[in-house]
């Protein structure tokens, strides 16, 4: 049991580190794109091309970018974790609702999934980062339900555009359609798990693993391909994809140490494995989870 607890703590630390670095990357890219958008991006860029897809207003983008960098750095330290996570979650949710929902009304459209649900999913992961004892219980529950909703819609989207998503799978990986269907089902299953409060730790581990695989097989190679072509223009969307996927990867794994099944919550126990539980203590929460 001690080995399992240690493994979960190390995985949680690694996940939080990835999540923090991804948020810092999103903030830095927002600052860079806000500067470029006021000079030479062109009129076709109506928004800053990085989550949370702000209007191309440099002053607003500078402010949001700076907040993202500060929140990402604050997530690295236990003392500023709660403030940073609540601020980041609120920022992502408000930006998604204020700037993206009015532009995309169709719930099941690709822009709605990308422009609205990705900020909401990242914001929910930010709110869940401090654990159940770090934020109000109602916010923890609402974050779980928002994350579950986003994952279920992501999964349904796989079946709506099955051919397109299958085409994104690298050619050296066989069974493109199989993996597209498999990950769609996995998304929906994970969303149901979070909503029902059942097998949440396994859902977080599985979702994080999915995003990790997509990071190294799809998104990072797409960015590196620009460096193999001297003089090729850099696409902000490609960098955004990397930061978004890494944030969803790290944020999911950061939850694995804290998530418990509903029956364990009622008993005040942390379930580590089959027939293995430990009683949570304030000392454990403050000492072993520090980065």
N, C-alpha and C positions, 0 to 999 in steps of 0.2 A: 504493500500500500504506500509506503514511503517513496518508493521509486516512481509510482504513478503520480503522486502529488508533486514530486520534483519535476517530472516530465511536463505536467500541466503548467506549472509555474514558469518553467523555461520557455515553453511554447507561448504562453501568454505574454511574457516579456518580449519575445521576438516579434509576435504579432503587433504589440503596441508600438514597438520601434518602427516596423514597416508602415503602420498606419500614420504615425507621426511624421515620418520622412515624406510619405506621399502627400500629406496635407501641406507640408512646407513646400514641396515641389509644385503643388497646385497654386499656392500663394505666389511663389516666385514667377511661375509662368503667367499668372494673372497680371503681375506688375509689368513683366516684359511685354505682354500682348497689349496692355493698356497704353504703354508708351508707343509701340509700333502702330497701333490702331489710330493714334492721333497724327501719324505721319504718312505711312505708306502701305497699310494693309489693303486699302481700296474700299470703294463704296459697297461691295458685295458682302462685307463683313458688318452686318447689322448688330451683332453681339460680339463680345469678347470670346474667342473660340476656345474656352476652357471652362470646365464646371466651376461655378454654377451658372454659366452662360449669361453674364450680365449684359445690359445694353452697352453699346460702345461709347460710354461716357467716361473719359479718362479719370476725372476726379472721383467718381463712384468706384471705378475699378481699382484705383490706387488704394482707396480706403479699405475695400473688401480684401484685396491682396495682402495688405499689411496685417489685417486681422487674422487671415488664414495663416500667415507665417508665424504670428505670435501664438495662435492657438496650437499649431503643430508643435512648436517648441515647448509650449506649456504642457502638452500631453506627455512629454518625456519625464516629467518630475511629479512625484506624488503630491507635493505641496500645492501645485497649481493644476492638478489633473481635473478636479471637479469643475472649477471655474472655466477652464479651457474647453472641456467636453460640453458643458451646457451652452457656452457661447457658440461653439462651432456647430452644434446641433441646431440651435435656434437660427443661426445665420443661413445654413443650408436649407432648412425648411422654409424660412421666409423668402429667400431668393427664389426657390423653386415655385412657391405658390404665387409670389408677386410678379415675377418676370416671365415664367415659362408656362404656367397654366393658362393665362390669357391668350398666349400664342398658339396653344395646342389643346383643343377641347376634346379630341377623340381619345377616350381612355385607352383603347387598345392599339393606337397608332404607334409606329416606331419612334417619332419625335417625342410623344408623351412618355414612352418607356425610358428614352434616353435623357431627355431634357428635364423631366419632372421627377421620375422615380429614382434616378441615380443620385441626385442631391438628397432626396429624402432617405434613401438607403444609407448613404454615408453619414447623414445627420443622425439617424437612428443608431448606427454603430458608435458614433461619438457619445451619444447620451448613455449608451449601455456600458461604455468603457470603465467608469468607476465601480461598477458592480452594484448589486442591490442595496448595499448599505451606504453607497456614496451619493445616491440621488433619491428623490421621493419615490415611493412605491408606485404611485400613479404614472409618473413619467417613465419608470422602468417598464411598466405594463404597456403603456401607449407606444413606446419605442419598439417593443417586441412585435406588437400588432402591425405597426407601420412597416417594419422590416419584413414580416411575414407577407403582407400584402404585396410589397415590391417584388419579393422573390417569386410569388405565385404568378404575378403578371409577367415577369421575365420568362418564367417557364412556359406560359401560354404563348408568349411571343415566339418561342422556338418553333412551335407548330404552325404559327401563322406565316412565317417566312422561312419555312424549312429548307427550301432549295438555296436561298441566299446564305443562310448561316452555314449550311453544309459546304458551300463554296469557300468559306473562310478557313476551313480546316486545311492545314498544310498538305501538299500533295503526297508527302512521304508517309503520312499517317493513313492507314487503310480504314475502310468502313465509315465514310464521312456521314452518311445518313444515320447510321446506327448511333454514332456519338452525339449527333445533334438531338436525336430523340432521347437518348440516355440522359443527357444533361438537362433537357427540358423537364423530364420526369423528376430528376434530382432536384431541380429548382422548386418545383411544386411540392415535392415531399418535404424539403427543408422548410418551406413556408408554412405548411401544415404543422410541422413539428414545432416551430416557434409559436404559432398561434395556439396550439393545444397545450404547450408546455410539456411535451413528451419527447424524450431523446434529444433534447436541445443541444447537448454537448456534441453529440455525433453529427447533428445537423451543421453546427458551426464548423467542425473539423472538415466535413465534406464540402461545404460551400467554399471554405478557404482553400482547400486543395484544388477545386475546380478553377478558381481564379488564379491560383499559382501556376497551374498547367497552361492556362491561356496566356499568362504573362510571358512565360519563357518560349512558348511555341508560336504565338500569333503576334502579340503586340511589341515585344522587344525586337524581334527580327524586322518588323515593319519600320521601326525607328532606325535600326542599324543599317538598313538598306540605303538610307539617304547618305550615310557616310561613305558608302562604297562608290558613290557617284559624285565626284568632285564638282562643285558648283550647282548641284541640285538644290532647289528651294526646300527649306524646312517646312513641314506641314504641322501647324500647331495642334491640329486634331490628333495626330499620331502620338505626340507627347502627352496630350490630355488623356488619351486612352490608357497609356502606361500608368500614369498617376492614379487614374480612377480605379483600374483593375488592381493595382497594388494596394490601394486604400481598402477596397472590398476584401482583398485577400488578408491583409494584416488585421483589419478590424474584426473579421470573423474569427480568426485564430486567437485574438486577444480575449474573446468572450469565452473560450473553451474552459478556462480555469474557473469561471464564476457561475456559468449557467447550471441550473439544477432542474431536475424534473419536478413537476408540480407536487407530487406526493412528498418529496424531500423538503420542499419549502414549508409544507404544513407541519413537518416534524422538526424544522430548524436544523436539518442536517445537510451536509454536502455529500452527494453520492459520487464516489470515485470509480467504482467498478461493481461487479456482481457481489452482492452481500458485503460491500465494504463502504463504510460511511465514517465521517469524522465530524465532530462538533466544531462549527466555526467559532473563532475567537477574535477579539479585536486586535490582539497582538499579531496573530497570523495575517490578518488583513492588512496591517500597516507595515509589517516588517518583510514578509516574504514576497509581497507583490511590488515592492519598490524596485525601480530600475537602477 
